[in-house]
Amino acid sequence: MDRKARTWMVITNMSIIITMFLIATALLGIDLANYVTVVASVLIHNPDIPLDTRYGNASSENFDRVVVIDALYGYMTVLGDAIIVWRVYAFWGKGKRRWALLGLCAMLLGSATLKEGKSRKTVEEIELPVSSITSEDHDSQEGKGAISNV
């Protein structure tokens, strides 16, 4: 392998690894934001609403971020799988075991396709639960039975 080809491979691998690190950092930030939002919504806001209702409201507020987490995690997984396929190619690419690459490439393509399809389904077809009960709604519902989270 010539020097130019190796340099291109190193740059590509480092780019993928740095992208995965940035995605993991974004996931950490989103998780922290979800945690702070849930704690603030459940423990601080609307203290006169029952705890289970406040938790349901906080969960529905975080749904958009959960969709983003799911998509980012899927893309990070596909990038990691691409690195593994590249390493198998580098190790077995010129030998008799080249057939192993066909199976790995097929699995990588299937994983990427399924993940993209799942992300699109999550964003397009799932409806957000609407649960915005305020303290006034709670006061008017007392005596009418349990307040449900829809």
SETIKE-84616 format. One record per atom (N, C-alpha, C): residue in three letters; atom name; x, y, z. Coordinates in Angstrom, 2 decimals. Layout:
<pts>
+-----+----+---------+---------+---------+
|   r |  a |       x |       y |       z |
+-----+----+---------+---------+---------+
| ala | CA |       X |       Y |       Z |
...
+-----+----+---------+---------+---------+
</pts>
This chain:
<pts>
+-----+----+---------+---------+---------+
|   r |  a |       x |       y |       z |
+-----+----+---------+---------+---------+
| met |  N |    0.84 |   -1.17 |    0.00 |
| met | CA |    0.00 |    0.00 |    0.00 |
| met |  C |    0.89 |    1.25 |    0.00 |
| asp |  N |    0.57 |    2.18 |   -0.83 |
| asp | CA |    1.40 |    3.37 |   -0.89 |
| asp |  C |    1.06 |    4.35 |    0.23 |
| arg |  N |    1.94 |    5.29 |    0.42 |
| arg | CA |    1.82 |    6.24 |    1.53 |
| arg |  C |    0.56 |    7.11 |    1.42 |
| lys |  N |    0.19 |    7.50 |    0.21 |
| lys | CA |   -0.97 |    8.36 |    0.01 |
| lys |  C |   -2.25 |    7.63 |    0.43 |
| ala |  N |   -2.37 |    6.35 |    0.10 |
| ala | CA |   -3.56 |    5.57 |    0.46 |
| ala |  C |   -3.63 |    5.38 |    1.98 |
| arg |  N |   -2.50 |    5.12 |    2.62 |
| arg | CA |   -2.50 |    4.97 |    4.07 |
| arg |  C |   -2.87 |    6.27 |    4.77 |
| thr |  N |   -2.39 |    7.39 |    4.25 |
| thr | CA |   -2.73 |    8.68 |    4.85 |
| thr |  C |   -4.22 |    8.94 |    4.74 |
| trp |  N |   -4.83 |    8.64 |    3.61 |
| trp | CA |   -6.27 |    8.81 |    3.42 |
| trp |  C |   -7.04 |    7.94 |    4.41 |
| met |  N |   -6.59 |    6.72 |    4.62 |
| met | CA |   -7.27 |    5.80 |    5.54 |
| met |  C |   -7.17 |    6.29 |    6.99 |
| val |  N |   -6.01 |    6.79 |    7.35 |
| val | CA |   -5.82 |    7.30 |    8.71 |
| val |  C |   -6.72 |    8.52 |    8.94 |
| ile |  N |   -6.77 |    9.42 |    7.98 |
| ile | CA |   -7.60 |   10.62 |    8.11 |
| ile |  C |   -9.08 |   10.23 |    8.20 |
| thr |  N |   -9.50 |    9.28 |    7.39 |
| thr | CA |  -10.89 |    8.83 |    7.42 |
| thr |  C |  -11.23 |    8.20 |    8.76 |
| asn |  N |  -10.37 |    7.30 |    9.24 |
| asn | CA |  -10.61 |    6.66 |   10.54 |
| asn |  C |  -10.64 |    7.68 |   11.67 |
| met |  N |   -9.72 |    8.62 |   11.67 |
| met | CA |   -9.70 |    9.63 |   12.73 |
| met |  C |  -10.94 |   10.52 |   12.65 |
| ser |  N |  -11.38 |   10.83 |   11.44 |
| ser | CA |  -12.59 |   11.64 |   11.29 |
| ser |  C |  -13.80 |   10.91 |   11.87 |
| ile |  N |  -13.91 |    9.62 |   11.60 |
| ile | CA |  -15.02 |    8.83 |   12.14 |
| ile |  C |  -14.94 |    8.76 |   13.66 |
| ile |  N |  -13.76 |    8.54 |   14.19 |
| ile | CA |  -13.59 |    8.45 |   15.64 |
| ile |  C |  -13.92 |    9.78 |   16.31 |
| ile |  N |  -13.47 |   10.89 |   15.73 |
| ile | CA |  -13.77 |   12.21 |   16.31 |
| ile |  C |  -15.27 |   12.49 |   16.21 |
| thr |  N |  -15.90 |   12.11 |   15.11 |
| thr | CA |  -17.35 |   12.28 |   14.98 |
| thr |  C |  -18.08 |   11.48 |   16.05 |
| met |  N |  -17.64 |   10.25 |   16.29 |
| met | CA |  -18.26 |    9.43 |   17.32 |
| met |  C |  -18.09 |   10.06 |   18.70 |
| phe |  N |  -16.92 |   10.64 |   18.96 |
| phe | CA |  -16.70 |   11.31 |   20.23 |
| phe |  C |  -17.62 |   12.52 |   20.39 |
| leu |  N |  -17.78 |   13.29 |   19.33 |
| leu | CA |  -18.68 |   14.45 |   19.39 |
| leu |  C |  -20.13 |   14.03 |   19.59 |
| ile |  N |  -20.55 |   12.94 |   18.94 |
| ile | CA |  -21.91 |   12.44 |   19.13 |
| ile |  C |  -22.09 |   11.97 |   20.57 |
| ala |  N |  -21.09 |   11.27 |   21.12 |
| ala | CA |  -21.19 |   10.80 |   22.50 |
| ala |  C |  -21.26 |   11.98 |   23.47 |
| thr |  N |  -20.51 |   13.03 |   23.18 |
| thr | CA |  -20.57 |   14.23 |   24.02 |
| thr |  C |  -21.94 |   14.89 |   23.94 |
| ala |  N |  -22.51 |   14.96 |   22.74 |
| ala | CA |  -23.85 |   15.52 |   22.58 |
| ala |  C |  -24.88 |   14.67 |   23.33 |
| leu |  N |  -24.73 |   13.35 |   23.27 |
| leu | CA |  -25.64 |   12.46 |   24.00 |
| leu |  C |  -25.57 |   12.71 |   25.51 |
| leu |  N |  -24.36 |   12.91 |   26.01 |
| leu | CA |  -24.19 |   13.21 |   27.43 |
| leu |  C |  -24.90 |   14.51 |   27.79 |
| gly |  N |  -24.74 |   15.53 |   26.97 |
| gly | CA |  -25.40 |   16.81 |   27.23 |
| gly |  C |  -26.91 |   16.69 |   27.19 |
| ile |  N |  -27.44 |   15.95 |   26.24 |
| ile | CA |  -28.89 |   15.77 |   26.14 |
| ile |  C |  -29.41 |   14.99 |   27.34 |
| asp |  N |  -28.67 |   13.96 |   27.76 |
| asp | CA |  -29.08 |   13.20 |   28.94 |
| asp |  C |  -29.11 |   14.08 |   30.19 |
| leu |  N |  -28.11 |   14.93 |   30.34 |
| leu | CA |  -28.10 |   15.85 |   31.49 |
| leu |  C |  -29.27 |   16.83 |   31.42 |
| ala |  N |  -29.57 |   17.32 |   30.23 |
| ala | CA |  -30.71 |   18.23 |   30.08 |
| ala |  C |  -32.02 |   17.52 |   30.43 |
| asn |  N |  -32.16 |   16.27 |   30.01 |
| asn | CA |  -33.36 |   15.50 |   30.36 |
| asn |  C |  -33.47 |   15.32 |   31.87 |
| tyr |  N |  -32.36 |   15.01 |   32.50 |
| tyr | CA |  -32.37 |   14.80 |   33.95 |
| tyr |  C |  -32.78 |   16.08 |   34.68 |
| val |  N |  -32.18 |   17.19 |   34.31 |
| val | CA |  -32.50 |   18.46 |   34.96 |
| val |  C |  -33.96 |   18.84 |   34.72 |
| thr |  N |  -34.44 |   18.64 |   33.50 |
| thr | CA |  -35.83 |   18.96 |   33.18 |
| thr |  C |  -36.81 |   18.13 |   34.00 |
| val |  N |  -36.55 |   16.84 |   34.10 |
| val | CA |  -37.46 |   15.97 |   34.85 |
| val |  C |  -37.43 |   16.32 |   36.33 |
| val |  N |  -36.25 |   16.52 |   36.89 |
| val | CA |  -36.16 |   16.85 |   38.31 |
| val |  C |  -36.85 |   18.18 |   38.59 |
| ala |  N |  -36.60 |   19.18 |   37.76 |
| ala | CA |  -37.23 |   20.48 |   37.98 |
| ala |  C |  -38.75 |   20.40 |   37.82 |
| ser |  N |  -39.23 |   19.68 |   36.81 |
| ser | CA |  -40.67 |   19.58 |   36.58 |
| ser |  C |  -41.36 |   18.80 |   37.69 |
| val |  N |  -40.74 |   17.76 |   38.16 |
| val | CA |  -41.39 |   16.90 |   39.15 |
| val |  C |  -41.29 |   17.49 |   40.55 |
| leu |  N |  -40.15 |   18.01 |   40.91 |
| leu | CA |  -39.94 |   18.43 |   42.29 |
| leu |  C |  -40.19 |   19.91 |   42.55 |
| ile |  N |  -40.16 |   20.76 |   41.54 |
| ile | CA |  -40.25 |   22.20 |   41.77 |
| ile |  C |  -41.54 |   22.80 |   41.25 |
| his |  N |  -41.88 |   22.56 |   39.99 |
| his | CA |  -43.04 |   23.21 |   39.36 |
| his |  C |  -44.35 |   22.54 |   39.77 |
| asn |  N |  -45.39 |   23.33 |   39.91 |
| asn | CA |  -46.76 |   22.87 |   40.23 |
| asn |  C |  -46.80 |   21.89 |   41.40 |
| pro |  N |  -46.45 |   22.34 |   42.60 |
| pro | CA |  -46.40 |   21.43 |   43.74 |
| pro |  C |  -47.77 |   20.89 |   44.16 |
| asp |  N |  -48.86 |   21.52 |   43.71 |
| asp | CA |  -50.18 |   21.06 |   44.13 |
| asp |  C |  -50.76 |   19.98 |   43.21 |
| ile |  N |  -50.05 |   19.62 |   42.15 |
| ile | CA |  -50.48 |   18.54 |   41.26 |
| ile |  C |  -49.86 |   17.24 |   41.79 |
| pro |  N |  -50.58 |   16.12 |   41.68 |
| pro | CA |  -50.03 |   14.85 |   42.15 |
| pro |  C |  -48.71 |   14.51 |   41.46 |
| leu |  N |  -47.88 |   13.78 |   42.18 |
| leu | CA |  -46.53 |   13.47 |   41.71 |
| leu |  C |  -46.54 |   12.68 |   40.41 |
| asp |  N |  -47.42 |   11.70 |   40.27 |
| asp | CA |  -47.44 |   10.90 |   39.05 |
| asp |  C |  -47.84 |   11.74 |   37.83 |
| thr |  N |  -48.69 |   12.71 |   38.02 |
| thr | CA |  -49.08 |   13.60 |   36.92 |
| thr |  C |  -47.92 |   14.51 |   36.53 |
| arg |  N |  -47.21 |   15.02 |   37.52 |
| arg | CA |  -46.05 |   15.87 |   37.21 |
| arg |  C |  -44.99 |   15.06 |   36.47 |
| tyr |  N |  -44.79 |   13.81 |   36.87 |
| tyr | CA |  -43.80 |   12.97 |   36.18 |
| tyr |  C |  -44.23 |   12.68 |   34.75 |
| gly |  N |  -45.51 |   12.44 |   34.54 |
| gly | CA |  -46.02 |   12.23 |   33.18 |
| gly |  C |  -45.84 |   13.45 |   32.30 |
| asn |  N |  -46.10 |   14.63 |   32.87 |
| asn | CA |  -45.89 |   15.87 |   32.11 |
| asn |  C |  -44.42 |   16.04 |   31.75 |
| ala |  N |  -43.53 |   15.75 |   32.69 |
| ala | CA |  -42.09 |   15.90 |   32.43 |
| ala |  C |  -41.63 |   14.90 |   31.37 |
| ser |  N |  -42.17 |   13.69 |   31.40 |
| ser | CA |  -41.79 |   12.69 |   30.40 |
| ser |  C |  -42.24 |   13.10 |   29.01 |
| ser |  N |  -43.43 |   13.68 |   28.89 |
| ser | CA |  -43.90 |   14.10 |   27.57 |
| ser |  C |  -43.11 |   15.30 |   27.05 |
| glu |  N |  -42.62 |   16.14 |   27.95 |
| glu | CA |  -41.78 |   17.27 |   27.53 |
| glu |  C |  -40.44 |   16.80 |   26.98 |
| asn |  N |  -39.93 |   15.68 |   27.48 |
| asn | CA |  -38.63 |   15.18 |   27.07 |
| asn |  C |  -38.69 |   14.29 |   25.84 |
| phe |  N |  -39.86 |   14.03 |   25.30 |
| phe | CA |  -39.97 |   13.09 |   24.19 |
| phe |  C |  -39.17 |   13.51 |   22.97 |
| asp |  N |  -39.16 |   14.79 |   22.64 |
| asp | CA |  -38.40 |   15.26 |   21.47 |
| asp |  C |  -36.92 |   14.94 |   21.63 |
| arg |  N |  -36.40 |   15.14 |   22.82 |
| arg | CA |  -34.99 |   14.85 |   23.05 |
| arg |  C |  -34.71 |   13.36 |   23.00 |
| val |  N |  -35.66 |   12.54 |   23.40 |
| val | CA |  -35.47 |   11.09 |   23.35 |
| val |  C |  -35.38 |   10.62 |   21.90 |
| val |  N |  -36.15 |   11.23 |   21.02 |
| val | CA |  -36.06 |   10.90 |   19.59 |
| val |  C |  -34.68 |   11.25 |   19.05 |
| val |  N |  -34.16 |   12.40 |   19.44 |
| val | CA |  -32.81 |   12.81 |   19.00 |
| val |  C |  -31.76 |   11.86 |   19.56 |
| ile |  N |  -31.90 |   11.46 |   20.81 |
| ile | CA |  -30.96 |   10.51 |   21.41 |
| ile |  C |  -30.96 |    9.22 |   20.63 |
| asp |  N |  -32.13 |    8.73 |   20.29 |
| asp | CA |  -32.24 |    7.48 |   19.55 |
| asp |  C |  -31.56 |    7.57 |   18.19 |
| ala |  N |  -31.78 |    8.67 |   17.48 |
| ala | CA |  -31.17 |    8.84 |   16.16 |
| ala |  C |  -29.65 |    8.96 |   16.27 |
| leu |  N |  -29.17 |    9.77 |   17.20 |
| leu | CA |  -27.71 |    9.93 |   17.36 |
| leu |  C |  -27.04 |    8.62 |   17.75 |
| tyr |  N |  -27.67 |    7.88 |   18.65 |
| tyr | CA |  -27.10 |    6.60 |   19.07 |
| tyr |  C |  -27.03 |    5.64 |   17.88 |
| gly |  N |  -28.06 |    5.64 |   17.05 |
| gly | CA |  -28.05 |    4.78 |   15.87 |
| gly |  C |  -26.95 |    5.14 |   14.89 |
| tyr |  N |  -26.77 |    6.43 |   14.64 |
| tyr | CA |  -25.71 |    6.85 |   13.73 |
| tyr |  C |  -24.33 |    6.52 |   14.31 |
| met |  N |  -24.17 |    6.67 |   15.60 |
| met | CA |  -22.89 |    6.34 |   16.22 |
| met |  C |  -22.61 |    4.83 |   16.11 |
| thr |  N |  -23.64 |    4.03 |   16.25 |
| thr | CA |  -23.48 |    2.59 |   16.13 |
| thr |  C |  -23.07 |    2.20 |   14.71 |
| val |  N |  -23.68 |    2.81 |   13.72 |
| val | CA |  -23.33 |    2.52 |   12.33 |
| val |  C |  -21.89 |    2.95 |   12.04 |
| leu |  N |  -21.48 |    4.10 |   12.56 |
| leu | CA |  -20.08 |    4.53 |   12.37 |
| leu |  C |  -19.11 |    3.56 |   13.02 |
| gly |  N |  -19.43 |    3.09 |   14.22 |
| gly | CA |  -18.58 |    2.11 |   14.89 |
| gly |  C |  -18.51 |    0.80 |   14.12 |
| asp |  N |  -19.63 |    0.38 |   13.55 |
| asp | CA |  -19.63 |   -0.83 |   12.73 |
| asp |  C |  -18.77 |   -0.65 |   11.48 |
| ala |  N |  -18.79 |    0.55 |   10.91 |
| ala | CA |  -17.95 |    0.81 |    9.73 |
| ala |  C |  -16.47 |    0.71 |   10.09 |
| ile |  N |  -16.10 |    1.16 |   11.26 |
| ile | CA |  -14.70 |    1.02 |   11.71 |
| ile |  C |  -14.33 |   -0.46 |   11.83 |
| ile |  N |  -15.23 |   -1.27 |   12.38 |
| ile | CA |  -14.95 |   -2.70 |   12.51 |
| ile |  C |  -14.79 |   -3.35 |   11.14 |
| val |  N |  -15.66 |   -3.00 |   10.20 |
| val | CA |  -15.54 |   -3.55 |    8.85 |
| val |  C |  -14.20 |   -3.15 |    8.23 |
| trp |  N |  -13.80 |   -1.90 |    8.45 |
| trp | CA |  -12.52 |   -1.45 |    7.92 |
| trp |  C |  -11.36 |   -2.24 |    8.53 |
| arg |  N |  -11.42 |   -2.50 |    9.81 |
| arg | CA |  -10.34 |   -3.26 |   10.46 |
| arg |  C |  -10.28 |   -4.70 |    9.95 |
| val |  N |  -11.43 |   -5.30 |    9.72 |
| val | CA |  -11.44 |   -6.66 |    9.14 |
| val |  C |  -10.85 |   -6.63 |    7.74 |
| tyr |  N |  -11.19 |   -5.61 |    6.96 |
| tyr | CA |  -10.62 |   -5.48 |    5.63 |
| tyr |  C |   -9.10 |   -5.33 |    5.70 |
| ala |  N |   -8.63 |   -4.51 |    6.63 |
| ala | CA |   -7.19 |   -4.29 |    6.75 |
| ala |  C |   -6.47 |   -5.57 |    7.15 |
| phe |  N |   -7.11 |   -6.43 |    7.93 |
| phe | CA |   -6.49 |   -7.66 |    8.40 |
| phe |  C |   -6.64 |   -8.80 |    7.40 |
| trp |  N |   -7.85 |   -8.99 |    6.84 |
| trp | CA |   -8.12 |  -10.13 |    5.97 |
| trp |  C |   -8.37 |   -9.74 |    4.52 |
| gly |  N |   -8.25 |   -8.50 |    4.16 |
| gly | CA |   -8.65 |   -8.03 |    2.84 |
| gly |  C |   -7.90 |   -8.64 |    1.68 |
| lys |  N |   -6.67 |   -9.02 |    1.86 |
| lys | CA |   -5.88 |   -9.54 |    0.75 |
| lys |  C |   -5.74 |  -11.06 |    0.78 |
| gly |  N |   -6.20 |  -11.69 |    1.82 |
| gly | CA |   -5.99 |  -13.13 |    1.97 |
| gly |  C |   -7.14 |  -13.97 |    1.45 |
| lys |  N |   -7.12 |  -15.25 |    1.88 |
| lys | CA |   -8.14 |  -16.20 |    1.45 |
| lys |  C |   -9.48 |  -15.98 |    2.15 |
| arg |  N |   -9.48 |  -15.28 |    3.24 |
| arg | CA |  -10.71 |  -15.07 |    4.02 |
| arg |  C |  -11.45 |  -13.80 |    3.61 |
| arg |  N |  -11.28 |  -13.41 |    2.40 |
| arg | CA |  -11.94 |  -12.20 |    1.91 |
| arg |  C |  -13.46 |  -12.30 |    1.94 |
| trp |  N |  -13.97 |  -13.52 |    1.89 |
| trp | CA |  -15.42 |  -13.74 |    1.91 |
| trp |  C |  -16.05 |  -13.21 |    3.19 |
| ala |  N |  -15.28 |  -13.13 |    4.27 |
| ala | CA |  -15.82 |  -12.63 |    5.53 |
| ala |  C |  -16.28 |  -11.17 |    5.38 |
| leu |  N |  -15.65 |  -10.44 |    4.49 |
| leu | CA |  -16.03 |   -9.05 |    4.26 |
| leu |  C |  -17.43 |   -8.93 |    3.67 |
| leu |  N |  -17.82 |   -9.87 |    2.83 |
| leu | CA |  -19.15 |   -9.81 |    2.23 |
| leu |  C |  -20.23 |   -9.87 |    3.30 |
| gly |  N |  -20.09 |  -10.78 |    4.24 |
| gly | CA |  -21.06 |  -10.89 |    5.32 |
| gly |  C |  -21.08 |   -9.64 |    6.19 |
| leu |  N |  -19.90 |   -9.14 |    6.54 |
| leu | CA |  -19.83 |   -7.93 |    7.37 |
| leu |  C |  -20.40 |   -6.72 |    6.65 |
| cys |  N |  -20.10 |   -6.57 |    5.38 |
| cys | CA |  -20.64 |   -5.43 |    4.62 |
| cys |  C |  -22.16 |   -5.54 |    4.50 |
| ala |  N |  -22.67 |   -6.76 |    4.30 |
| ala | CA |  -24.12 |   -6.94 |    4.22 |
| ala |  C |  -24.77 |   -6.59 |    5.55 |
| met |  N |  -24.15 |   -7.01 |    6.67 |
| met | CA |  -24.70 |   -6.67 |    7.99 |
| met |  C |  -24.63 |   -5.17 |    8.26 |
| leu |  N |  -23.55 |   -4.53 |    7.84 |
| leu | CA |  -23.42 |   -3.08 |    8.02 |
| leu |  C |  -24.49 |   -2.35 |    7.22 |
| leu |  N |  -24.71 |   -2.75 |    5.99 |
| leu | CA |  -25.74 |   -2.13 |    5.16 |
| leu |  C |  -27.13 |   -2.36 |    5.76 |
| gly |  N |  -27.38 |   -3.58 |    6.24 |
| gly | CA |  -28.67 |   -3.86 |    6.88 |
| gly |  C |  -28.87 |   -3.06 |    8.14 |
| ser |  N |  -27.83 |   -2.94 |    8.94 |
| ser | CA |  -27.91 |   -2.16 |   10.18 |
| ser |  C |  -28.19 |   -0.69 |    9.89 |
| ala |  N |  -27.49 |   -0.14 |    8.92 |
| ala | CA |  -27.69 |    1.27 |    8.56 |
| ala |  C |  -29.10 |    1.49 |    8.02 |
| thr |  N |  -29.58 |    0.57 |    7.19 |
| thr | CA |  -30.91 |    0.71 |    6.60 |
| thr |  C |  -31.99 |    0.61 |    7.67 |
| leu |  N |  -31.87 |   -0.38 |    8.54 |
| leu | CA |  -32.87 |   -0.55 |    9.60 |
| leu |  C |  -32.87 |    0.62 |   10.57 |
| lys |  N |  -31.70 |    1.12 |   10.91 |
| lys | CA |  -31.61 |    2.23 |   11.85 |
| lys |  C |  -32.22 |    3.48 |   11.24 |
| glu |  N |  -31.96 |    3.74 |    9.97 |
| glu | CA |  -32.54 |    4.90 |    9.31 |
| glu |  C |  -34.05 |    4.77 |    9.23 |
| gly |  N |  -34.53 |    3.57 |    8.92 |
| gly | CA |  -35.97 |    3.35 |    8.87 |
| gly |  C |  -36.62 |    3.53 |   10.22 |
| lys |  N |  -35.98 |    3.06 |   11.28 |
| lys | CA |  -36.53 |    3.21 |   12.63 |
| lys |  C |  -36.56 |    4.68 |   13.04 |
| ser |  N |  -35.51 |    5.42 |   12.70 |
| ser | CA |  -35.48 |    6.84 |   13.04 |
| ser |  C |  -36.58 |    7.60 |   12.32 |
| arg |  N |  -36.79 |    7.31 |   11.06 |
| arg | CA |  -37.85 |    7.99 |   10.31 |
| arg |  C |  -39.22 |    7.65 |   10.86 |
| lys |  N |  -39.43 |    6.37 |   11.23 |
| lys | CA |  -40.71 |    5.96 |   11.79 |
| lys |  C |  -40.97 |    6.68 |   13.10 |
| thr |  N |  -39.94 |    6.75 |   13.93 |
| thr | CA |  -40.08 |    7.40 |   15.23 |
| thr |  C |  -40.47 |    8.87 |   15.06 |
| val |  N |  -39.82 |    9.55 |   14.14 |
| val | CA |  -40.09 |   10.98 |   13.96 |
| val |  C |  -41.43 |   11.22 |   13.28 |
| glu |  N |  -41.78 |   10.42 |   12.28 |
| glu | CA |  -42.97 |   10.71 |   11.48 |
| glu |  C |  -44.26 |   10.13 |   12.04 |
| glu |  N |  -44.23 |    8.94 |   12.64 |
| glu | CA |  -45.47 |    8.24 |   12.95 |
| glu |  C |  -45.88 |    8.28 |   14.41 |
| ile |  N |  -44.96 |    8.50 |   15.30 |
| ile | CA |  -45.31 |    8.48 |   16.72 |
| ile |  C |  -45.83 |    9.84 |   17.12 |
| glu |  N |  -47.00 |    9.86 |   17.74 |
| glu | CA |  -47.58 |   11.11 |   18.19 |
| glu |  C |  -47.19 |   11.33 |   19.64 |
| leu |  N |  -46.92 |   12.56 |   19.97 |
| leu | CA |  -46.57 |   12.90 |   21.34 |
| leu |  C |  -47.79 |   12.82 |   22.24 |
| pro |  N |  -47.63 |   12.25 |   23.43 |
| pro | CA |  -48.74 |   12.29 |   24.38 |
| pro |  C |  -48.91 |   13.71 |   24.89 |
| val |  N |  -50.14 |   14.18 |   24.91 |
| val | CA |  -50.41 |   15.54 |   25.37 |
| val |  C |  -50.94 |   15.45 |   26.79 |
| ser |  N |  -50.19 |   16.01 |   27.71 |
| ser | CA |  -50.59 |   15.99 |   29.10 |
| ser |  C |  -50.16 |   17.29 |   29.74 |
| ser |  N |  -51.03 |   18.26 |   29.71 |
| ser | CA |  -50.70 |   19.56 |   30.27 |
| ser |  C |  -51.77 |   19.94 |   31.29 |
| ile |  N |  -51.69 |   19.31 |   32.43 |
| ile | CA |  -52.65 |   19.59 |   33.50 |
| ile |  C |  -52.04 |   20.63 |   34.41 |
| thr |  N |  -52.74 |   21.70 |   34.62 |
| thr | CA |  -52.27 |   22.75 |   35.51 |
| thr |  C |  -52.94 |   22.58 |   36.86 |
| ser |  N |  -52.56 |   23.40 |   37.80 |
| ser | CA |  -53.14 |   23.30 |   39.13 |
| ser |  C |  -54.64 |   23.59 |   39.10 |
| glu |  N |  -55.09 |   24.48 |   38.18 |
| glu | CA |  -56.52 |   24.76 |   38.08 |
| glu |  C |  -57.28 |   23.53 |   37.59 |
| asp |  N |  -56.69 |   22.81 |   36.60 |
| asp | CA |  -57.32 |   21.60 |   36.09 |
| asp |  C |  -57.41 |   20.56 |   37.19 |
| his |  N |  -56.36 |   20.47 |   37.98 |
| his | CA |  -56.34 |   19.49 |   39.07 |
| his |  C |  -57.44 |   19.80 |   40.08 |
| asp |  N |  -57.58 |   21.08 |   40.43 |
| asp | CA |  -58.62 |   21.46 |   41.40 |
| asp |  C |  -60.01 |   21.15 |   40.87 |
| ser |  N |  -60.22 |   21.35 |   39.56 |
| ser | CA |  -61.54 |   21.08 |   39.00 |
| ser |  C |  -61.80 |   19.59 |   38.85 |
| gln |  N |  -60.74 |   18.77 |   38.79 |
| gln | CA |  -60.92 |   17.34 |   38.63 |
| gln |  C |  -61.04 |   16.60 |   39.96 |
| glu |  N |  -60.75 |   17.24 |   41.09 |
| glu | CA |  -60.87 |   16.58 |   42.37 |
| glu |  C |  -62.32 |   16.13 |   42.58 |
| gly |  N |  -62.47 |   14.95 |   43.04 |
| gly | CA |  -63.78 |   14.42 |   43.28 |
| gly |  C |  -64.38 |   13.73 |   42.05 |
| lys |  N |  -63.75 |   13.86 |   40.88 |
| lys | CA |  -64.25 |   13.21 |   39.67 |
| lys |  C |  -63.48 |   11.94 |   39.36 |
| gly |  N |  -62.64 |   11.49 |   40.25 |
| gly | CA |  -61.85 |   10.28 |   40.01 |
| gly |  C |  -60.41 |   10.66 |   39.75 |
| ala |  N |  -59.65 |    9.67 |   39.37 |
| ala | CA |  -58.22 |    9.87 |   39.15 |
| ala |  C |  -57.97 |   10.64 |   37.86 |
| ile |  N |  -56.94 |   11.45 |   37.87 |
| ile | CA |  -56.53 |   12.18 |   36.69 |
| ile |  C |  -55.62 |   11.25 |   35.91 |
| ser |  N |  -55.93 |   11.06 |   34.65 |
| ser | CA |  -55.11 |   10.13 |   33.85 |
| ser |  C |  -54.16 |   10.91 |   32.96 |
| asn |  N |  -53.04 |   10.29 |   32.69 |
| asn | CA |  -52.05 |   10.85 |   31.77 |
| asn |  C |  -52.30 |   10.27 |   30.40 |
| val |  N |  -52.64 |   11.08 |   29.46 |
| val | CA |  -52.91 |   10.58 |   28.11 |
| val |  C |  -51.77 |   10.97 |   27.23 |
+-----+----+---------+---------+---------+
</pts>
